[in-house]
Each structure stands twice: as structure tokens, then as C-alpha cells.
Amino acid sequence: MKNIGFRSRPRVAVIGGNNPDSESLKLASRVGQLLAEKGAILICGGLGGVMEAAAKGSRQAGGLSIGILPGTDFSEANEFIDIPIATGIGYNRNSMVVLNAQAVIAIDGEFGTLSEIAFARIFGKKVIGLKTWEIKGVIPVWTPEEAVNLALEGLD
């Protein structure tokens, strides 16, 4: 039995800090919720912080989340990840997170997030930023709604 329904859904990576402030967690949760409501698949690094908040928002809205993990044990994924993928390649998995998405939303974050932004730009992906690095190639927005709408623009 072949299910091509998931293959046609847009994929958006949500990247960001592992130790964000409460505002960033709220933003991430709302982004995850909106992505789910619009039928997008959420891709992230599968761990805590922004990743967990986005996956939780997605789950609460009935969405699907994929966590691309740095380690070898898929059980290290946060409890809201629907499909954990163990890689065993540490931070090198950052390239895989953004490569498997059509657009990227960055929220908060430090150098791991910066590396994901760099990979996303190398791969020609659109990067939208909410409270994150203010650098060339990151489109700044101020609300989760703006971030999700811009990420999904042109992906139909």
C-alpha cells in the first residue's frame, strides 16, 4: 500500500536554541501549531528547547513532526517527536535537518542554529528569523503567523 499523501505536504524546518527564554518557547509552540494547521510537516533536531516546543505545538494541532537526532538512540528524541531519526553524527546532522525541508524558520539560537542557517543558505533554502541571528540571508519577521505564511509561500 503506497501513501503519497505525506510526500506532497510541505516540509518546514524549525531550528533554534536548546535553552531559550520563555518568549521564544511560546513563539516556537505557536509556529509548530500553525504549521500543523496548514498541513506542513515539521522537521527539527528532535531535542529540547525550541525543537521540543515546536513539536509540542504541532502535536497539539494534529501535525506530524520528524526529529533528526545527533545520537545513535532514537529514544533521545523529545516526547512530541512523531518520527525520530537517529544519525550518530552529532552536530553534522544540522545539515540534514535543513536539507530535508523546503523552508526554514529560525527562533532564538546560538552557534548550532547559526550553522543550520548557513547550511540552509548553502542549499538555497529560504530562512525566516524570529528573535534570532540578524544576518544577511535571514528574513526577519515579528510574529509566528508571518513566519509560517512566509515559509509556506510558493510551496503549494
TAQUILIN-V183380 format. One record per pair of residues at least 12 apart in sequence whose C-alpha atoms are under 10 Angstrom apart, sorted by the first residue. I is the first residue (numbers start at 1). J is the second residue. D is the distance in whole Angstrom. If there is no record, write none. Layout:
[[I:J:D] [I:J:D]]
//
This chain:
[[6:39:9] [6:40:9] [6:41:8] [6:64:9] [7:41:10] [8:39:10] [8:40:9] [8:155:10] [8:156:9] [9:38:9] [9:39:7] [9:40:6] [9:41:7] [9:155:9] [9:156:8] [10:35:9] [10:38:9] [10:39:7] [10:40:5] [10:41:6] [10:42:9] [10:101:8] [10:102:7] [10:103:9] [10:151:10] [10:152:7] [10:154:10] [10:155:6] [10:156:7] [11:35:9] [11:39:9] [11:40:6] [11:41:5] [11:42:6] [11:43:7] [11:64:10] [11:65:10] [11:66:10] [11:98:10] [11:100:7] [11:101:5] [11:102:6] [11:103:7] [11:104:9] [11:151:9] [11:152:9] [11:155:9] [12:32:10] [12:35:8] [12:40:7] [12:41:6] [12:42:5] [12:43:6] [12:44:9] [12:65:10] [12:97:10] [12:98:8] [12:100:8] [12:101:5] [12:102:6] [12:103:5] [12:104:6] [12:105:7] [12:126:10] [12:148:9] [12:151:7] [12:152:8] [12:155:10] [13:32:10] [13:40:10] [13:41:8] [13:42:6] [13:43:4] [13:44:5] [13:45:9] [13:51:10] [13:54:10] [13:65:10] [13:66:9] [13:67:10] [13:97:7] [13:98:6] [13:99:9] [13:100:8] [13:101:5] [13:102:8] [13:103:6] [13:104:5] [13:105:6] [13:106:8] [13:116:10] [13:120:10] [13:127:9] [13:151:9] [14:28:8] [14:31:8] [14:32:8] [14:35:10] [14:42:7] [14:43:6] [14:44:5] [14:45:8] [14:50:8] [14:51:7] [14:53:10] [14:54:7] [14:55:9] [14:97:9] [14:98:9] [14:101:9] [14:103:9] [14:104:6] [14:105:5] [14:106:6] [14:107:7] [14:113:10] [14:127:10] [14:128:10] [14:129:10] [15:28:9] [15:43:9] [15:44:6] [15:45:7] [15:46:10] [15:49:10] [15:50:7] [15:51:7] [15:54:9] [15:94:9] [15:97:8] [15:98:9] [15:104:7] [15:105:6] [15:106:5] [15:107:6] [15:108:8] [15:109:8] [15:112:9] [15:113:6] [15:114:9] [15:116:7] [15:117:8] [15:129:10] [15:132:10] [16:28:9] [16:44:9] [16:45:9] [16:48:10] [16:49:8] [16:50:5] [16:51:7] [16:54:10] [16:105:8] [16:106:6] [16:107:5] [16:108:5] [16:109:4] [16:110:7] [16:111:10] [16:112:8] [16:113:5] [16:114:9] [16:116:9] [16:117:10] [16:129:10] [16:130:10] [16:131:10] [16:132:8] [17:48:8] [17:49:6] [17:50:6] [17:51:8] [17:106:9] [17:107:7] [17:108:5] [17:109:4] [17:110:6] [17:111:9] [17:112:8] [17:113:7] [17:114:10] [17:132:9] [18:45:10] [18:47:8] [18:48:5] [18:49:4] [18:50:6] [18:51:7] [18:52:9] [18:108:9] [18:109:7] [18:110:9] [18:112:9] [18:113:9] [19:48:8] [19:49:5] [19:50:8] [19:108:9] [19:109:8] [19:110:9] [20:48:10] [20:49:6] [20:50:7] [20:107:9] [20:108:6] [20:109:7] [20:110:10] [21:49:9] [21:50:9] [21:108:8] [22:49:10] [22:50:10] [23:108:10] [23:131:9] [24:49:9] [24:50:7] [24:53:9] [24:107:7] [24:108:6] [24:109:9] [24:130:8] [24:131:7] [24:132:10] [25:49:7] [25:50:6] [25:51:9] [25:52:9] [25:53:6] [25:54:8] [25:107:9] [25:108:9] [26:50:9] [26:53:7] [26:54:9] [26:57:9] [26:144:9] [27:50:9] [27:53:8] [27:54:8] [27:57:10] [27:107:8] [27:108:10] [27:130:8] [27:131:9] [27:142:10] [27:143:8] [27:144:6] [27:145:10] [27:147:10] [28:49:9] [28:50:6] [28:51:8] [28:52:8] [28:53:6] [28:54:5] [28:55:8] [28:56:9] [28:57:8] [28:58:10] [28:105:9] [28:106:9] [28:107:7] [28:108:9] [28:130:9] [28:144:8] [29:50:8] [29:51:9] [29:52:8] [29:53:5] [29:54:4] [29:55:7] [29:56:6] [29:57:4] [29:58:7] [29:59:10] [29:60:9] [29:144:9] [30:53:8] [30:54:7] [30:55:10] [30:56:9] [30:57:6] [30:58:8] [30:61:10] [30:143:9] [30:144:6] [30:145:8] [30:148:10] [31:53:9] [31:54:6] [31:55:9] [31:57:7] [31:58:8] [31:105:9] [31:107:10] [31:143:9] [31:144:5] [31:145:7] [31:146:10] [31:147:8] [31:148:7] [32:50:10] [32:51:9] [32:52:10] [32:53:8] [32:54:4] [32:55:6] [32:56:7] [32:57:5] [32:58:4] [32:59:8] [32:60:9] [32:61:8] [32:63:8] [32:64:10] [32:65:9] [32:144:9] [32:148:9] [33:53:10] [33:54:7] [33:55:8] [33:56:8] [33:57:4] [33:58:4] [33:59:8] [33:60:7] [33:61:5] [33:62:8] [33:63:8] [33:144:10] [33:148:10] [34:54:10] [34:57:8] [34:58:8] [34:61:8] [34:63:9] [34:144:8] [34:145:7] [34:147:10] [34:148:7] [34:149:9] [35:54:9] [35:57:9] [35:58:7] [35:61:9] [35:63:8] [35:64:9] [35:144:10] [35:145:9] [35:147:10] [35:148:6] [35:149:9] [35:151:9] [35:152:9] [36:54:10] [36:55:10] [36:57:8] [36:58:5] [36:59:8] [36:60:9] [36:61:6] [36:62:6] [36:63:4] [36:64:7] [36:65:9] [37:57:10] [37:58:8] [37:60:10] [37:61:6] [37:62:8] [37:63:7] [38:61:10] [38:63:9] [38:148:9] [38:149:9] [38:152:9] [39:58:10] [39:61:10] [39:62:9] [39:63:7] [39:64:9] [40:58:9] [40:63:7] [40:64:8] [40:65:9] [40:148:10] [40:152:8] [40:155:10] [41:58:9] [41:63:7] [41:64:5] [41:65:6] [41:66:8] [41:101:9] [42:54:8] [42:55:7] [42:58:7] [42:59:10] [42:63:8] [42:64:6] [42:65:5] [42:66:6] [42:67:8] [42:81:9] [42:82:10] [42:101:8] [42:104:10] [43:55:9] [43:64:9] [43:65:6] [43:66:5] [43:67:6] [43:68:7] [43:81:9] [43:83:10] [43:84:10] [43:96:10] [43:97:7] [43:98:8] [43:100:8] [43:101:7] [43:104:9] [44:65:8] [44:66:6] [44:67:5] [44:68:6] [44:69:8] [44:81:9] [44:84:10] [44:94:9] [44:96:10] [44:97:6] [44:98:8] [44:100:10] [44:101:9] [44:104:10] [45:66:8] [45:67:5] [45:68:5] [45:69:5] [45:70:8] [45:77:8] [45:78:10] [45:81:10] [45:84:9] [45:85:9] [45:91:10] [45:93:8] [45:94:7] [45:96:9] [45:97:6] [45:98:10] [46:65:9] [46:66:7] [46:67:4] [46:68:6] [46:69:6] [46:70:9] [46:74:9] [46:76:8] [46:77:5] [46:78:6] [46:79:9] [46:80:9] [46:81:6] [46:82:10] [46:83:9] [46:84:7] [46:85:8] [46:86:10] [46:97:10] [47:67:8] [47:68:9] [47:69:7] [47:70:9] [47:76:7] [47:77:5] [47:78:5] [47:79:9] [47:80:10] [47:81:9] [47:84:10] [48:76:10] [48:77:8] [48:78:6] [48:79:10] [49:78:10] [49:108:10] [49:109:9] [50:106:9] [50:107:7] [50:108:8] [50:109:8] [51:65:10] [51:67:8] [51:77:10] [51:78:8] [51:80:9] [51:81:9] [51:107:9] [52:67:9] [52:77:9] [52:78:6] [52:79:8] [52:80:7] [52:81:8] [53:78:10] [53:80:9] [54:80:9] [54:81:10] [54:107:10] [55:67:9] [55:78:8] [55:79:9] [55:80:5] [55:81:6] [55:82:8] [56:78:9] [56:79:8] [56:80:5] [56:81:8] [57:80:9] [58:80:8] [58:81:9] [58:82:10] [59:79:10] [59:80:6] [59:81:8] [59:82:8] [60:80:9] [63:82:9] [64:80:9] [64:81:8] [64:82:6] [64:83:8] [65:80:8] [65:81:5] [65:82:5] [65:83:6] [65:84:8] [66:80:9] [66:81:6] [66:82:6] [66:83:5] [66:84:6] [66:85:7] [66:97:9] [66:100:10] [67:80:9] [67:81:6] [67:82:8] [67:83:6] [67:84:5] [67:85:6] [67:86:8] [67:97:8] [68:81:10] [68:83:9] [68:84:6] [68:85:5] [68:86:6] [68:87:7] [68:93:7] [68:94:8] [68:96:7] [68:97:6] [68:98:10] [68:100:10] [69:84:7] [69:85:6] [69:86:5] [69:87:6] [69:88:8] [69:89:8] [69:90:8] [69:91:9] [69:93:7] [69:94:9] [69:96:10] [69:97:9] [70:85:9] [70:86:7] [70:87:6] [70:88:6] [70:89:6] [70:90:4] [70:91:6] [70:92:8] [70:93:6] [70:94:8] [71:85:9] [71:86:6] [71:87:6] [71:88:4] [71:89:6] [71:90:6] [71:91:9] [71:93:9] [72:85:9] [72:86:5] [72:87:6] [72:88:4] [72:89:8] [72:90:9] [73:85:9] [73:86:6] [73:87:8] [73:88:8] [74:86:5] [74:87:9] [74:88:10] [91:112:7] [91:115:9] [91:116:9] [92:112:10] [92:115:9] [92:116:10] [93:116:9] [94:112:8] [94:113:8] [94:114:10] [94:115:7] [94:116:5] [94:117:9] [94:118:10] [94:119:8] [94:120:9] [95:115:8] [95:116:6] [95:117:9] [95:118:9] [95:119:6] [95:120:8] [95:122:10] [95:123:9] [96:116:9] [96:119:9] [96:120:10] [97:116:8] [97:119:9] [97:120:9] [98:116:7] [98:117:8] [98:118:10] [98:119:7] [98:120:6] [98:121:9] [98:123:8] [98:125:8] [98:127:10] [99:116:9] [99:119:8] [99:120:7] [99:122:10] [99:123:7] [99:124:9] [99:125:8] [100:120:10] [101:120:9] [101:125:8] [101:126:10] [102:120:9] [102:123:10] [102:124:9] [102:125:6] [102:126:8] [102:127:10] [102:151:8] [102:152:9] [102:155:8] [103:120:8] [103:124:9] [103:125:5] [103:126:5] [103:127:6] [103:128:8] [103:148:10] [103:150:9] [103:151:5] [103:152:7] [103:153:9] [103:155:9] [104:116:9] [104:117:8] [104:120:7] [104:121:10] [104:125:7] [104:126:6] [104:127:5] [104:128:6] [104:129:8] [104:138:10] [104:147:9] [104:148:9] [104:150:10] [104:151:7] [104:152:10] [105:117:9] [105:126:8] [105:127:6] [105:128:5] [105:129:6] [105:130:7] [105:132:10] [105:138:9] [105:139:9] [105:140:10] [105:141:10] [105:144:9] [105:147:7] [105:148:8] [105:150:9] [105:151:7] [106:127:7] [106:128:6] [106:129:5] [106:130:6] [106:131:8] [106:132:6] [106:133:8] [106:138:9] [106:139:10] [106:140:10] [106:147:9] [107:128:9] [107:129:6] [107:130:5] [107:131:6] [107:132:5] [107:133:9] [107:144:10] [107:147:10] [108:129:8] [108:130:7] [108:131:5] [108:132:4] [108:133:7] [109:131:9] [109:132:6] [109:133:8] [110:132:8] [110:133:8] [111:133:10] [113:132:9] [113:133:9] [114:132:9] [114:133:7] [114:135:10] [117:129:10] [117:133:9] [117:135:10] [117:137:8] [117:138:8] [118:137:9] [118:138:10] [120:137:9] [120:138:10] [121:136:10] [121:137:7] [121:138:9] [124:137:10] [125:137:10] [125:151:10] [126:138:8] [126:139:8] [126:150:9] [126:151:7] [126:152:10] [127:139:6] [127:140:9] [127:147:9] [127:150:9] [127:151:8] [128:140:6] [128:141:7] [128:146:9] [128:147:6] [128:148:9] [128:150:8] [128:151:7] [129:141:6] [129:142:8] [129:143:10] [129:144:10] [129:147:7] [130:142:6] [130:143:7] [130:144:8] [130:146:9] [130:147:7] [131:143:10]]
//
